[in-house]
Amino acid sequence: MDPSELIYRDYAYVYFLYQKHGITYIVNVSANIEQPADVDNEHFLRCPVNDGYIDKLQPFFAEAHKFIGELWY
C-alpha cells in the first residue's frame, strides 16, 4: 500500500489527534501530500521533499525555523 493512501484513509483519526493535543500548525515534509482543506495557509508549511536519500532538507531549514520560531515569540 502506498503510504499516502494510509494518510488519506486515516485522516479523520489524525484530525481527531490534532484536536485532542491542540495541534494547530503543521510542517509537512512531502512532495505530494496535499494541504488539508481545513488548515489555513498561515498554519501550514510545506517542504516539498521526496522521501529518499537524494533530496536535500537543508534548503528548507531557514524557512522552517522562521515558521516554527514565530509560534514561540
SVG drawing of the C-alpha trace seen along z (x, -y; Angstrom):
<svg xmlns="http://www.w3.org/2000/svg" viewBox="-13 -37 34 39">
<polyline fill="none" stroke="black" stroke-width="0.4" points="0.0,0.0 1.2,-3.5 1.9,-5.5 -0.1,-8.4 -3.2,-6.1 -2.7,-5.4 -2.5,-9.1 -5.7,-9.9 -7.5,-6.9 -6.6,-7.7 -7.1,-11.5 -10.2,-11.5 -8.2,-9.9 -5.2,-12.2 -7.6,-15.2 -9.0,-13.9 -5.5,-13.7 -4.7,-17.2 -7.7,-18.5 -7.1,-16.3 -3.5,-17.5 -4.1,-21.1 -2.0,-20.9 -2.9,-23.9 0.2,-24.3 1.7,-21.7 5.1,-21.4 4.6,-19.0 7.8,-17.4 6.5,-15.7 6.4,-16.3 2.9,-15.1 0.6,-15.1 -1.9,-17.9 -2.6,-20.5 -5.7,-19.6 -8.6,-21.8 -9.4,-22.8 -5.9,-24.1 -5.2,-27.7 -2.2,-28.7 -0.9,-30.6 -0.9,-27.4 0.8,-25.2 4.3,-25.0 5.2,-22.6 8.8,-21.5 8.5,-19.7 10.9,-16.8 10.7,-13.3 11.1,-10.5 14.6,-9.1 18.3,-9.7 18.6,-12.2 16.5,-15.2 18.1,-17.7 16.4,-19.1 18.9,-21.8 17.4,-24.4 14.2,-24.3 15.8,-24.8 15.7,-28.6 12.1,-28.8 11.0,-26.0 13.0,-27.7 11.2,-31.0 7.8,-29.4 8.3,-27.5 10.1,-30.4 7.2,-32.7 5.0,-30.4 7.1,-30.7 7.6,-34.5"/>
</svg>
